[in-house]
Amino acid sequence: MLGVHHTGCCATRAWPAYLFFVVVAGCASGALPNGFMDTRPDDFDVLYEWREGSLPPPYHYEYQIHMAASGSAEITLTPDYPANNVPRWTETFTIPASQLDALYRRMLQLGLLSTAWRTDPHASIGGSSESMTVRAQGRQIELPVFVGPVHAPRASEMYSALRALVPDALWDKLKMQLQERIQKQQK
């Protein structure tokens, strides 16, 4: 449940946001794939989705992080399997341009635009999953659920970098709301 895995909304992230940007700044001079702009384009837009594995209510939850080129962003947590009677908790925040630039550059270095992202045909079913859709340079790139093993470490690094942009206070607020809902449903 909460805090057991490193990718869930309420788990401790391996790298604090400040460390991520120190590392990215250190990589800022890295080579980029030929033909790709190394500056963040006006159409840079990211939708990241994370889903808990197959668990009975009230323990299943999922969330989305949407980030627009303007820096406006939101995280939406659904505290159960999606349905008409299930709430969706949305929190908005702003990502500074310098952090968006660093995220974009790191994603390029990790092969965002130059990799043929494919699903692992041998992926296990039932565990948590994540995926991402990115728009950049007039293209739409899909990182599918269960990226193949060759590319999974790079996808995971992109996911971690994006999650690190969500302020800790918002993660804490959503975690508290989720825990309160679970406690109420267990009564």
N, C-alpha and C positions, 0 to 999 in steps of 0.2 A: 504494500500500500504506500502511502505517502512517505517519501524520504528513503525508500528502499532502493530505488533505481536512480540513475543519474540524469535521466532525460525528462522525467515528469515535471509538471508545473511547479510542484512544491518541493522538489528535491534540491539538495545543495548542489549548485553548479560547480564543476571542477575548477574553473578559472574565474575569479572575480572580474568584473567588467574592466577595471583599471588595468589588470594584468594583460587581458586580451589586447587592449589598445597599445600597451608597451610592446608586446610581441609583434603586432601588426606593423607598428611604426618601424620596428627593427627590420621588417621584411619589405618595407616600402620600395626598396630599390631592386626587388626581384624581377626577373624577366617575365614578361607576359606573352601569351600566345600571339603569334604573328597575326596582324590584321585587326586586333581588338583594341578599342580605345581604352586607355588606362585611367581615364577620368570618368567619373560616374555620369551616365547619360540621363537626360531629362525623363526618360521613360522607365527608370529603375523602380521596380515594384516587386514586393515579395509577399507571398502567402505561404506560411508554414503551418502544418497541421500535425498534432500529436494526439494519439489515441491510446488509452489504457488497454491492456489486454482483455480477454474474455473473462470478465468477473461479474458476479451477480450484483444487482443494485443493493445497496447504495454505493458500492465501491468503484464502479466504473465511472470514469470521467474523460473528457477530451478537451483540447483547447486549440485555438488558432491564434497566430500572430500575423497581423497584416501591417505592412509597412509601405507607405507611399513615397514617391520620389521627393515630395515636399518635406519629408521628415515627420509628417503626422503618422501616428501608429496606434494600433489598438490590440489588446489581447482579449479574447472572448473565451470564457470557460463554460462548458456545458457539464453540469455535475451529475450526469447519468447518460444513458443512451439517448440520443436526440429523439424527441417526440414533442407533440403539441403542448403537453402539460409540463414539460421540463423547462426550468428557467435557463436563461443564458446571461451570464454576468460579463459585462463589457467594461473595460477600463481603457481610457485613452492616455497617450503620452506623446512627447515629441522627442525625436532623435536629432541631435545636432548634426549639421552638414559634415563636420569633420569625421564623425563616427560613421555616417553613411558612406563617405568616401573610403574610409578604411575598410569597412565591411565589403564594399563592392570590389575594391582592389584585391582583398584577400580571397574573395570568391573566384575572381579571375585566376589568381595564382593557383587555386585548387582545381581549376579546370571547369568552372561553371559553363563556359560557352564552348569549350573544346572537347568535352567528353560526351560520349554516347551513353547516357544514363539508362541502365536497364535493370529490370527486376531480377532478383536472384530466383531462378526456377526451383531451387531447393530450399527456399525459405520455410521456416517452421510457421505454423499457424497458431494463433491463440495468444501470443505475447503482445506487448505494446508495439506500436508502429508509428512511423513519422514519414512525412513527405513534404515536398516544397515545390511551388511554382514561382518562377522568377521571370519577369519581363525586363529585358535590357537590350539596347541597340536594335530595336525593332523585332526582336525574337521572343518567343515564349519557350522557356526551358522547364521541363518537368523532371523532378527527381522523384521517382516512384517509391511507393512503399516497398521496403526491403530491397534497397539498392544492392546490386551484385557485390560479392565479396572483394573484388579487385578495387572497386571505387568506394566501398562503404566507409573506410576511414576518412576520406576527403569529404564525403557527404556529412558524416558525423561532425567533422570540424566546422563545416558551414552552419549546421544546425546549432551547435554550441555557441558560435559567434553571434548568431541572431538572437538566441534566448538571452545571452548576456546583455543585450541592449534594453531589455525590459527592466525597469527599476525594481530593486529589491522590495520596496514598500508595496508595489502592486502584487508581486508574487506572494508576499506575506498576507495581504488582504484577501486574495483569492484562496489561499490555503486555509485561512481562518473560516471563510464562508463555507468552504467545502467540508471542513471538519464539523462545523455546526450542523450542516445539513445531514451528514452521516449520523451524528449523534441523535438528531431528532427522529430520523427514520428507523433507528435501532430501538427506539422506545416502544 
